[in-house]
Amino acid sequence: MAHSCEISKKDCMDLLVLNGQFDAQPKENHQDCEISVKGLRGKNNLIRNALEKIHTCNICGLVYNSKQKILMHLLVHSNQQNSVCKECGRTFSGRRNLVRHLRLHTSLKSLIYGKSFKDSKSLKSHFHTHTNEKPYFCDICSKAFNSISNLKIHLRIHSNEKPYVCEVCSERFTQSSHLKFHLFTHSKEKPHSCEVCNKTFARSGHLKSHLLTHSNEKPYACEVCGKELSVKSNFKRHLRTHTKEKPYVCEVCNKTFAQSGQLKSHLLTHSKEKPYTCEVCSKTFARNGDLKSHLLTHSKEKPYVCEVCSKAFGTSSSLKRHLRSHTKEKPYVCEVCSERFAQSNHLKFHLFTHSKEKPHTCEVCSKTFARNGALKSHLLTHSKEKPYACEVCSKTFARNGDLKSHLLTHSKEKPYACEVCSKAFSASSYLKKHLRSHTKEKPCL
């Protein structure tokens, strides 16, 4: 008995949403995944025979399978630069998303039949991959999944079950695929090679993601802000900046994180383990990435250059942060007062102004500080140590930040500009003092 469907997930989902019809009824001796492309007669035809629990946008007719998704979608209509498709009336945030959507109409002239399945149950599960429906819920954390097998894998996170064991180092894993990828760390084998630049990868998925960097193709577009991404995993991470979802939980302190990498880095704060050592100065690091960034301080190499102002940086993350100074993007929002910040650590420090919490205490004079870095800088006032020296005039400073500010006096660069009167300053502290002249605010003593 044959069960068939030949359509990509993306095209199928778009066709379902656009046309609103699919027929999952058995046809004699076989089951087909049929996407019927008839009609397009406006909003009334949308998702007539779709799965249960649908939510339709009253503005453009777009259909979602959860209340949360349609609420996020409604933000699109608040954008004054919406683009409307003349073919079907759907609304898009930005012309790029509209152009991508228009390509779909060129494929609506024929019926699409599909991929084969061994039984009707498999075909029914397959429908969920097209509609993005997730009918299987975790009873513990309410996370939803599109298949029972994915739910079973997820449940191992709660039970801490790790049935797959590495025979080399005895590390355990919840999924066989995770063990398979882990084994590459022992063999160092990278069998997948890029034909463009010869870079090698341990996993074919990583190679596929890498190839998009050569094509500049960005097939994943965020419906909330219009941002386009080339890798699906990066797209999923980006969506969490809108939903504020933090699915990764620390088992030690219950702190939650949006990304698995953030959780891994956080766990090292509990173990205090720093397995990565700099061969130049013997400084140790918890993460290999931190060691790589640190090594650039010895080589003075700055391979990442800003295309706007040509300023160079030692790490790609530093360049990304810098680019926000040009785009004025401030993705981090304070939930208390709605103030926005360009960097996550700026938001973190800002939150202390609401809580007034100062958890870091000087053991010499008992003065308290909101930030650990501020405490370290303060401790230098007791030791009188000034390890940072200016290469121009040999003046020494207790803090690296003070040295950087001082260097601007030699370069005459004034990167800190007042948004009120455009007066520029060489240090952020000078700008803050100047701003009080506009607000008439008195400095805290």
DRENLUM-361787 format. One record per atom (N, C-alpha, C): residue in one letter; x, y, z. Coordinates in steps of 0.001 Angstrom, whole numbers, plus 500000, padded with zeros to 6 digits. Example, Ala and Ser with C-alpha at 12.3 -4.5 7.8 and 13.67 -1.06 7.14 Angstrom:
DRENLUM-361787
A513190494310507800 A512300495500507800 A513200496700507800 S512850497750507080 S513670498940507140 S512900500030507870 
//
This chain:
DRENLUM-361787
M500844498800500000 M500000500000500000 M500876501245500000 A500711502124499033 A501590503289498893 A500949504530499484 H501772505375500105 H501309506642500669 H502338507688500274 S501935508700499510 S502965509544498912 S502773511038499118 C503919511767499078 C503928513237499165 C505237513765498619 E505233514591497592 E506453515137497005 E506399516654497055 I506651517201498195 I506622518670498338 I507504519053499497 S508249520127499341 S509118520573500426 S508271521101501567 K508819521028502792 K508087521515503959 K507690522974503792 K508619523799503290 K508375525243503192 K507264525534502191 D507377524936500968 D506365525187499951 D505007524663500389 C505023523494501026 C503757522903501452 C503073523774502485 M503837524268503452 M503258525111504496 M502689526383503895 D503448526987502941 D502975528216502307 D501698527953501510 L501660526810500826 L500475526486500043 L499265526258500937 L499456525576502060 L498366525360503001 L497797526682503487 V498703527570503883 V498277528858504423 V497616529703503351 L498201529674502138 L497709530515501056 L496356530029500551 N496252528721500307 N495034528198499703 N494024527720500734 G494531527199501867 G493640526802502938 G492961525469502751 Q493514524594501925 Q492861523311501708 Q493883522187501693 F493559521076502348 F494264519842502067 F493307518686502324 D493475517638501565 D492563516517501620 D493326515290502067 A493029514795503285 A493738513631503813 A492887512371503735 Q491838512375502895 Q490961511209502800 Q491628510090502000 P491435508808502389 P492012507687501649 P491436507597500248 K492269507237499296 K491844507069497905 K492035505604497525 E490985504837497563 E490985503435497199 E492059502687497988 N493172502261497320 N494155501408497980 N495414502136498418 H495436503445498361 H496644504140498807 H496274505473499441 Q497252506046500202 Q497034507313500893 Q498007508335500349 D497508509471499932 D498355510530499390 D498266511780500253 C499391512478500341 C499388513826500920 C499065514771499780 E497837515277499692 E497430516082498553 E497284517541498958 I497942518407498228 I497785519843498416 I497033520362497191 S495752520614497330 S494942521051496200 S495041522553496041 V495413523000494843 V495623524427494613 V494480524970493763 K493337525137494366 K492164525629493662 K491681526906494339 G491052527716493571 G490329528817494186 G491121530072494364 L491728530229495518 L492332531501495905 L491280532617495794 R490106532368496360 R489020533347496249 R488923534223497501 G490037534463498160 G490010535369499310 G490009534640500631 K489659535367501667 K489818534880503031 K488894533710503373 N487714533659502715 N486736532642503093 N487193531223502788 N488165531066501841 N488638529728501480 N489788529253502352 L490284530102503264 L491495529772504017 L491245528654505024 I492059527631504943 I492089526533505917 I490685525999506237 R489928525693505210 R488556525212505435 R488545523839506087 N489452522966505614 N489459521596506135 N490728521287506912 A491361522285507511 A492634522075508215 A492409521385509552 L493518521187510261 L493432520541511563 L492738521448512570 E492428520897513734 E491670521655514726 E492512522766515341 K491837523653516106 K492482524741516847 K493222525690515918 I492506526332515013 I493133527293514116 I492829528702514577 H493735529612514247 H493577531022514593 H493823531833513327 T492815532565512873 T492894533302511612 T493051534792511870 C494000535408511157 C494199536852511253 C493063537560510515 N492351538453511203 N491225539168510598 N491666540205509575 I492957540537509589 I493455541571508681 I493856540981507335 C494665539900507371 C495185539355506118 C494756537921505844 G494070537279506803 G493602535921506577 G494624534844506853 L495827535197507287 L496860534206507574 L496430533359508764 V496696532044508685 V496219531119509704 V497376530565510522 Y497186530483511844 Y498194529927512744 Y497542528863513618 N498401527963514143 N497864526876514952 N498030527115516446 S498416528323516846 S498490528641518269 S498201530115518484 K497668530421519651 K497320531804519980 K498569532668520052 Q499654532098520591 Q500908532852520737 Q501440533296519383 K501377532412518384 K501919532739517065 K501113533836516379 I499786533783516524 I498998534820515853 I499170536167516534 L499394536158517872 L499653537421518569 L500959538035518091 M501990537182517881 M503257537676517340 M503058538198515924 H502232537476515140 H501988537893513757 H501310539253513693 L500421539549514631 L499691540819514613 L500622542018514727 L501826541768515285 L502808542851515363 L503216543318513972 V503122542406513000 V503475542767511623 V502594543899511122 H501306543834511478 H500368544839510986 H500560546193511648 S501271546215512791 S501554547498513435 S502667548243512716 N503374547532511811 N504448548149511034 N503844548961509890 Q504148550248509806 Q503562551127508802 Q504100550850507402 Q505171550078507297 Q505771549806506001 Q505348548433505470 N504133548000505828 N503649546710505354 N503499546695503833 S503746545518503226 S503575545335501787 S502478544314501572 V501524544621500702 V500359543762500491 V500467543056499148 C500209541741499155 C500198540953497926 C498887541209497184 K498978541634495915 K497787541930495121 K497064540661494680 E497766539525494740 E497165538267494305 E496190537714495341 C496612537739496616 C495802537083497647 C495488537969498839 G496062539181498883 G495747540102499965 G496567539933501222 R497482538964501254 R498314538776502447 R499234539961502644 T499538540252503915 T500376541398504260 T501719540919504780 F502792541619504380 F504144541224504765 F504900542417505321 S505802542128506291 S506622543187506882 S507879543362506040 G507827544265505078 G508993544497504232 G508814543934502833 R509392544604501858 R509226544198500462 R509919542877500162 R511038542573500865 R511746541318500598 R510844540119500869 N510126540175501986 N509237539066502320 N508119538941501289 L507637540081500773 L506597540049499747 L507121539420498461 V508335539807498040 V508926539257496812 V509091537747496932 R509550537288498094 R509714535851498311 R508357535148498206 H507333535772498774 H505994535197498734 H505443535138497311 L505720536161496498 L505185536217495135 L505665535053494278 R506862534540494609 R507376533398493849 R506446532195493984 L505744532151495114 L504864531015495365 L503708530971494378 H503201532153493984 H502055532188493079 H502371531565491720 T503630531605491331 T504008531016490038 T503888529499490058 S503853528915491282 S503764527448491393 S502344526969491656 L501363527873491589 L499994527502491932 L499155527047490736 K499794526665489628 K499057526317488422 K498898524811488228 S499436524039489174 S499302522589489026 S499040521948490370 L498452520779490369 L498229520039491603 L499518519372492035 I499712519297493344 I500949518719493866 I500595517488494693 Y501136516361494314 Y500924515140495073 Y502259514715495663 G502210513817496630 G503418513625497358 G504023512308497698 K504861512410498725 K505773511423499279 K505043510197499838 S505666509010499721 S504998507766500097 S505196507415501564 F504154506777502145 F504207506323503524 F503657504904503608 K504095504155504592 K503717502746504687 K502308502552505245 D501791503521506009 D500440503385506546 D499832504760506800 S498521504764507089 S497809506029507283 S498285506761508529 K498735506031509545 K499230506661510769 K500474507497510485 S501370506953509654 S502575507698509280 S502217508926508461 L501232508775507581 L500791509918506777 L500218511012507664 K499435510621508678 K498837511599509596 K499918512362510356 S500950511645510822 S502067512309511503 S502802513242510557 H502897512816509299 H503578513630508296 H502886514979508097 F501556515011508202 F500828516265508029 F501318517331509005 H501681516907510212 H502108517872511229 H503378518600510815 T504224517950509993 T505448518626509545 T505132519743508570 H504012519630507847 H503607520675506904 H502884521813507613 T501965521472508501 T501128522493509137 T501799523126510343 N502919522558510763 N503637523065511942 N502846522833513222 E501846521941513154 E501070521631514353 E501909520766515287 K501756520997516576 K502484520242517587 K501484519714518615 P500874518559518334 P499798518062519204 P500264517287520430 Y501567517006520533 Y502071516207521652 Y502723517118522687 F502173517136523908 F502629518063524940 F503326517329526082 C504377517966526587 C505069517452527770 C504255517820529007 D503917516834529840 D503115517080531040 D503874517858532107 I505190517908531975 I506001518570532998 I506187520051532706 C506575520383531455 C506884521785531133 C505989522371530044 S505047521564529522 S504071522007528511 S504669522288527137 K505927521947526904 K506509522141525587 K505822521194524599 A505603521680523360 A504859520900522370 A505773520342521284 F505374519201520702 F506168518523519681 F505252518015518571 N505841517832517367 N505039517385516225 N505021515871516070 S505759515141516917 S505734513677516843 S505938513091518232 I505409511890518432 I505528511219519723 I506979510858520022 S507762510574518961 S509173510216519163 S509967511404519694 N509683512612519173 N510368513806519677 N509978514095521121 L508728513818521475 L508299513996522864 L509049513039523784 K509203511776523353 K509920510787524166 K511370511209524394 I512007511732523336 I513390512209523465 I513451513363524458 H512488514279524370 H512453515433525272 H512286515010526726 L511457514005526985 L511186513565528358 L512451513108529076 R513459512701528302 R514723512284528924 R515422513444529620 I515120514675529189 I515707515850529846 I515225515924531285 H513932515639531501 H513357515706532845 H513777514503533694 S513818513328533075 S514180512120533822 S515686511967533972 N516425512821533220 N517896512762533214 N518405511423532686 E517569510764531897 E517960509492531293 E518903509741530120 K520041509064530141 K521025509188529065 K521492507788528671 P520734507139527804 P521021505728527502 P522188505487526556 Y522694506539525907 Y523753506356524910 Y525102506758525514 V526028505787525568 V527297505979526274 V528470505938525302 C529389506894525444 C530609506907524638 C531584505874525194 E532054504976524346 E532966503915524782 E534376504429525037 V534657505637524577 V535999506205524759 V536129506898526109 C535168507793526430 C535296508601527651 C534144508410528623 S533198507529528295 S532044507201529146 S531032508334529304 E531157509396528525 E530148510457528582 E528832509920528028 R527733510348528662 R526419509819528305 R525576510869527581 F524649510399526744 F523831511299525937 F522385510819525898 T521472511776525699 T520048511451525625 T519650510936524250 Q520408511296523221 Q520067510901521852 Q521258510232521173 S520959509257520321 S522021508552519601 S522762509494518659 S522047510469518089 S522696511420517175 S523720512276517914 H523424512627519174 H524376513410519970 H525650512609520226 L525496511317520499 L526665510457520692 L527477510371519409 K526783510234518291 K527457510132516993 K528311511371516732 F527767512558516993 F528507513793516761 F529646513937517772 H529414513466519002 H530443513533520040 H531670512711519669 L531457511577519020 L532571510699518661 L533575511392517739 F533114512390516989 F534026513136516120 F535057513915516936 T534722514264518197 T535680515007519030 T536875514134519404 H536670512820519398 H537777511902519683 H538588511619518420 S537900511400517321 S538600511046516084 S539146512257515348 K538583513450515666 K538958514694514965 K538643514606513469 E537867513587513106 E537531513395511693 E536506514428511237 K536770515022510088 K535843515984509489 K535659515604508018 P534776514644507777 P534675514069506426 P533946514938505405 H533287515999505850 H532489516819504928 H533252518089504565 S533582518223503277 S534436519327502820 S533670520288501920 C533900521595502122 C533295522626501278 C534076522726499971 E533389522610498844 E534044522657497532 E534472524068497143 V533965525062497859 V534303526450497538 V535597526878498223 C535693526631499539 C536859527117500294 C537646526012500972 N537233524744500779 N537928523565501323 N537848523432502840 K537023524233503497 K536843524084504938 K536130522764505207 T536545522060506273 T535974520745506557 T535085520784507794 F534129519849507830 F533157519805508916 F532914518365509344 A532604518186510617 A532324516856511143 A530931516388510745 R530013517330510552 R528625516982510241 R528188517592508917 S527375516843508187 S526876517336506899 S525979518552507092 G525255518588508222 G524397519733508507 G525179521017508652 H526357520920509267 H527210522103509411 H527723522570508050 L528037521603507185 L528484521960505832 L527370522678505072 K526141522164505167 K525006522793504482 K524802524227504963 S524905524416506274 S524755525772506819 S525878526672506335 H527097526120506288 H528258526895505845 H528119527323504388 L527591526447503536 L527456526755502107 L526592527992501866 L525661528255502772 L524808529439502626 L525596530728502787 T526762530654503474 T527583531861503630 T528212532261502302 H528383531297501407 H528923531605500079 H527827532130499143 S526632531593499268 S525546531989498365 S524838533254498815 N525050533634500082 N524361534796500667 N522843534605500711 E522415533361500526 E520981533071500602 E520535533054502058 K519429533712502336 K518873533760503685 K517391533399503606 P517114532090503609 P515732531650503366 P514789531789504555 Y515338532077505743 Y514490532137506931 Y514251533594507330 A513002534038507221 A512659535435507516 A511750535508508734 C512086536400509661 C511279536603510868 C510072537469510521 E508873536990510852 E507658537732510537 E507443538915511474 V508148538926512603 V507969540008513571 V508786541234513187 C510081541027512889 C510961542170512628 C511550542177511222 G511282541114510429 G511773541073509059 G513208540625508892 K513904540313509988 K515299539888509889 K515389538556509152 E516406538426508283 E516593537212507501 E517841536478507962 L517747535159508061 L518865534341508512 L519064533173507565 S520301532717507478 S520638531652506533 S520516530263507142 V520557530150508463 V520551528844509127 V519296528707509991 K518632527561509893 K517378527348510608 K517564527430512120 S518662526859512640 S518899526890514086 S519089528316514581 N519782529145513782 N519941530554514149 N518596531278514113 F517750530891513166 F516417531481513062 F515593531168514307 K515673529911514765 K514937529511515969 K515431530277517191 R516755530446517282 R517311531215518407 R516834532664518355 H516807533221517128 H516366534608516978 H514921534779517431 L514054533825517103 L512644533924517483 L512468534040518991 R513400533444519735 R513295533509521198 R513525534914521733 T514170535786520939 T514328537175521376 T512974537883521385 H512022537374520603 H510674537952520591 H509769537266521614 T509849535942521690 T508953535194522580 T509449535170524018 K510734535515524215 K511353535489525552 K511405534069526123 E511264533067525240 E511310531678525690 E512724531310526120 K512828530634527255 K514118530172527773 K513972528704528173 P514120527799527199 P513827526389527461 P514933525611528167 Y516120526198528292 Y517246525470528881 Y517414525870530351 V517293524875531236 V517265525137532681 V518492524542533359 C519140525339534214 C520272524852535010 C519741524001536154 E520224522771536262 E519751521861537300 E520292522223538682 V521296523084538730 V521892523469540010 V521125524615540655 C520872525683539879 C520254526886540453 C518932527275539802 N518465526455538831 N517187526679538133 N517157527922537248 K518294528529536991 K518335529666536082 K518047529167534668 T517308529952533890 T516921529534532543 T517657530328531474 F517807529706530305 F518561530310529208 F517842530070527884 A518045530993526953 A517422530891525633 A518185529942524718 Q519484529760524975 Q520319528940524104 Q521063527881524914 S521266526714524305 S521967525628524988 S523409526014525287 G524031526778524385 G525408527220524604 G525536528108525824 Q524520528942526071 Q524528529805527252 Q524449528970528525 L523646527907528481 L523543527021529642 L524870526324529907 K525514525832528834 K526807525160528995 K527843526092529617 S527874527329529158 S528814528305529708 S528489528585531170 H527202528697531477 H526781528968532850 H527167527839533797 L527030526594533343 L527345525443534198 L528786525472534684 L529667526074533891 L531071526168534291 L531255527091535488 T530297528008535723 T530394528887536898 T530166528100538185 H529471526972538073 H529256526123539246 H530465525214539489 S531046524718538407 S532165523779538554 S533496524478538776 K533563525772538354 K534805526553538448 K535929525936537609 E535563524974536773 E536568524316535935 E536972525224534778 K538268525352534548 K538794526145533436 K539848525312532707 P539381524439531810 P540299523473531189 P541165524024530063 Y540894525250529598 Y541625525799528450 Y542670526810528931 T543944526520528634 T545056527333529138 T545788528034528008 C546078529315528199 C546852530082527225 C548326529704527355 E548943529295526250 E550343528875526271 E551305530053526398 V550789531267526190 V551649532450526275 V551762532948527710 C550606533122528375 C550627533719529720 C550059532814530797 S549669531586530419 S549144530573531351 S547780530909531949 K547110531931531444 K545769532251531925 K544816531144531480 T543881530771532359 T542965529672532056 T541557530189531767 F540823529402530973 F539487529805530558 F538527528623530630 A537273528930530872 A536247527895530952 A535836527410529572 R535920528292528578 R535472527940527224 R536593528096526215 N536593527205525229 N537596527261524172 N537479528562523379 G536235529020523174 G536020530272522452 G536634531467523160 D536565531461524499 D537171532551525275 D538691532532525134 L539268531332525092 L540717531220524904 L541119531769523543 K540358531412522497 K540669531906521150 K540610533427521092 S539601534001521737 S539481535465521767 S540653536077522517 H541052535428523614 H542166535926524415 H543479535897523639 L543691534854522845 L544940534726522087 L545152535898521135 L544055536501520680 L544166537657519792 L544761538863520505 T544656538896521843 T545256540011522588 T546779539922522561 H547303538720522380 H548755538551522267 H549226538840520840 S548458538386519869 S548876538560518474 S548538539939517924 K547622540642518622 K547143541965518171 K546402541865516834 E546109540630516421 E545400540442515159 E543935540832515314 K543438541574514348 K542035541995514353 K541442541726512964 P541030540478512757 P540609540089511400 P539200540532511009 Y538418541028511951 Y537027541389511654 Y536906542904511511 V536592543342510286 V536600544775509967 V535180545269509674 C534836546405510261 C533533547026510025 C533511547652508631 E532505547294507827 E532401547816506464 E531945549271506432 V531434549759507554 V530939551135507601 V532060552117507915 C532827551824508979 C533855552776509421 C535263552209509410 S535416550935508976 S536726550266508849 S537405549953510181 K536713550118511291 K537293549753512578 K537428548232512649 A538562547758513194 A538843546322513225 A538663545754514628 F538292544468514690 F538024543807515958 F538644542416515973 G538930541947517166 G539559540644517315 G538594539481517217 T537310539723517476 T536318538651517426 T535095539084516625 S534393538098516078 S533184538395515303 S532082538953516193 S532033538479517453 S531009538981518375 S531231540455518695 S532506540867518804 S532808542281519049 S532375543138517863 L532583542611516660 L532149543335515464 L530626543472515435 K529914542393515776 K528450542435515793 K527943543481516780 R528571543525517957 R528162544525518950 R528420545931518426 H529583546111517780 H529938547425517243 H528954547879516169 L528517546958515312 L527614547314514217 L526320547941514718 R525942547589515944 R524719548185516504 R524868549677516749 S526117550149516861 S526323551590517021 S525978552326515729 H526041551616514597 H525665552212513311 H524166552046513041 T523648550842513334 T522235550565513034 T521295551090514106 K521883551446515276 K521084551914516421 K520147550819516946 E520445549575516582 E519628548458517058 E519857548244518547 K518773548097519289 K518847547845520728 K517883546705521053 P518344545467520877 P517437544321520999 P517118543894522428 Y517852544431523410 Y517659543993524791 Y516802545013525547 V515645544551526035 V514655545454526631 V514476545152528114 C514482546204528926 C514223546063530360 C512728545854530570 E512353544771531259 E510945544464531481 E510315545367532536 V511146546087533286 V510628546967534340 V510242548329533779 C511164548954533010 C510929550325532541 C510935550467531023 S511122549344530300 S511111549307528826 S512304550003528175 E513308550397528944 E514511550974528341 E515227549896527530 R515788550301526386 R516415549354525475 R517935549517525487 F518641548406525198 F520097548404525232 F520654547631524040 A521835548037523606 A522483547389522466 A523164546087522867 Q523539545964524145 Q524261544781524604 Q523555544164525810 S523621542838525902 S522950542131526993 S523551542486528345 N524883542686528391 N525502543019529679 N525106544415530152 H524813545328529198 H524330546653529590 H522962546538530267 L522117545666529732 L520814545435530358 L520989544817531736 K521907543872531836 K522158543197533112 K522568544204534187 F523471545108533824 F523922546106534794 F522801547099535118 H521997547419534106 H520889548352534313 H519882547811535321 L519641546503535294 L518659545896536191 L518996546125537659 F520285546299537951 F520679546575539333 F520140547923539814 T519876548853538876 T519344550164539274 T517918550028539800 H517238548968539389 H515883548732539900 H515925547975541227 S516777546981541294 S516823546151542502 S517671546758543608 K518572547683543218 K519517548294544171 K520429547241544807 E520424546048544225 E521241544968544775 E522714545185544443 K523570544997545428 K525021545098545244 K525661543883545912 P525701542779545182 P526124541519545804 P527630541354545991 H528434542243545393 H529888542080545449 H530484543035546491 T531145542457547506 T531642543239548643 T533165543227548704 C533747544391548939 C535195544506549118 C535569544009550505 E536502543060550571 E536911542488551852 E537786543436552666 V538293544482552014 V539167545433552710 V538350546507553426 C537418547131552707 C536681548262553287 C535175548042553355 S534713546844552929 S533294546465552977 S532399547250552024 K532970548005551102 K532171548711550116 K531544547682549172 T530298547914548780 T529597546949547928 T529435547480546506 F529339546531545577 F529246546882544159 F528220545993543461 A527591546550542454 A526601545794541684 A527274544813540735 R528480545155540273 R529174544325539292 R530492543798539845 N530820542585539453 N532083541994539869 N533264542765539285 G533109543242538040 G534172544020537405 G534453545310538145 A533393545939538662 A533565547175539428 A534313546900540726 L534062545754541343 L534784545375542559 L536260545164542262 K536562544473541155 K537963544237540791 K538705545550540566 S538042546483539898 S538660547797539670 S538885548516540995 H537919548403541888 H538036549049543197 H539192548472544011 L539398547173543939 L540470546529544706 L541841547087544341 L541975547561543103 L543252548143542680 L543552549442543411 T542513550106543929 T542744551342544695 T543391551037546037 H543203549829546522 H543851549420547773 H545287548958547515 S545502548279546401 S546840547753546123 S547753548783545488 K547148549868544972 K547901550919544267 K548550550385542981 E548150549177542594 E548705548589541373 E548086549252540147 K548925549591539181 K548463550200537936 K549107549457536765 P548506548330536398 P549150547461535398 P549004547919533947 Y548169548925533685 Y547916549346532301 Y548686550629531993 A549646550529531056 A550523551667530740 A550248552197529342 C550251553518529207 C550073554169527909 C551387554101527134 E551333553583525908 E552538553443525090 E553030554776524541 V552187555808524627 V552567557121524107 V553313557939525156 C552729558035526357 C553331558891527389 C553730558149528651 S553555556820528658 S553949555950529775 S553125556142531046 K552054556907530997 K551196557060532164 K550522555721532462 T550414555376533741 T549848554082534123 T548457554244534729 F547681553168534590 F546300553210535062 F545938551901535757 A545016552003536694 A544575550821537431 A543609549977536610 R542871550624535722 R541857549910534941 R542105550052533446 N541814548981532725 N541980548997531274 N541062550031530626 G539852550179531174 G538919551165530649 G539448552583530767 D540152552863531880 D540739554198532065 D541841554443531035 L542620553396530731 L543669553531529715 L543056553826528348 K541981553107528002 K541325553333526712 K540805554762526595 S540224555259527684 S539726556640527673 S540878557623527518 H541999557323528187 H543171558189528120 H543753558233526706 L543771557095526032 L544335557034524677 L543605557957523709 L542343558216523978 L541575559119523119 L542085560554523209 T542751560891524320 T543302562251524446 T544481562443523499 H545141561342523155 H546245561418522189 H545712561432520753 S544684560645520503 S544156560543519137 S543204561675518782 K542757562414519801 K541790563507519615 K540420562979519152 E540266561661519197 E538983561081518804 E537947561330519893 K536745561692519476 K535662561952520422 K534411561186519958 P534356559905520335 P533277559057519812 P531937559202520530 Y531924559922521657 Y530688560026522438 Y530018561374522169 A528896561341521441 A528224562580521029 A526913562766521772 C526632564011522159 C525380564357522827 C524260564399521791 E523175563665522046 E522056563622521110 E521229564903521137 V521448565737522168 V520677566976522286 V521323568104521489 C522648568293521700 C523322569430521065 C524477569037520163 S524737567712520024 S525775567164519139 S527207567417519614 K527403567960520802 K528752568146521321 K529382566775521562 A530680566624521200 A531350565321521290 A532361565294522426 F532586564083522970 F533487563905524102 F534349562662523892 S535499562653524538 S536432561535524388 S536112560380525317 A535317560616526348 A534982559562527306 A533488559590527614 S532919558415527880 S531487558330528185 S531155559056529479 S532111559057530434 S531869559751531708 S531721561255531500 Y532499561816530552 Y532378563245530246 Y531006563544529637 L530550562635528787 L529237562816528173 L528140562782529233 K528238561838530183 K527236561739531245 K527169563021532070 K528347563575532390 K528375564832533146 K527734565953532341 H528036565972531036 H527486567010530175 H525963566921530086 L525427565711530025 L523983565527529890 L523216566141531052 R523865566229532214 R523200566839533373 R522921568317533140 S523709568950532239 S523479570365531938 S522170570561531179 H521717569501530516 H520439569577529812 H519282569204530736 T519493568189531568 T518419567703532445 T518360568440533767 K519416569231534068 K519530569940535352 K519638568969536527 E520007567721536188 E520130566699537226 E521397566935538035 K521284566763539340 K522435566937540214 K523132565595540398 P524460565587540356 P525181564316540505 P524993563708541877 C524984562357541908 C524843561651543189 C526151561727543958 L526080562121545211 L527280562246546047 L527434561022546932 
//
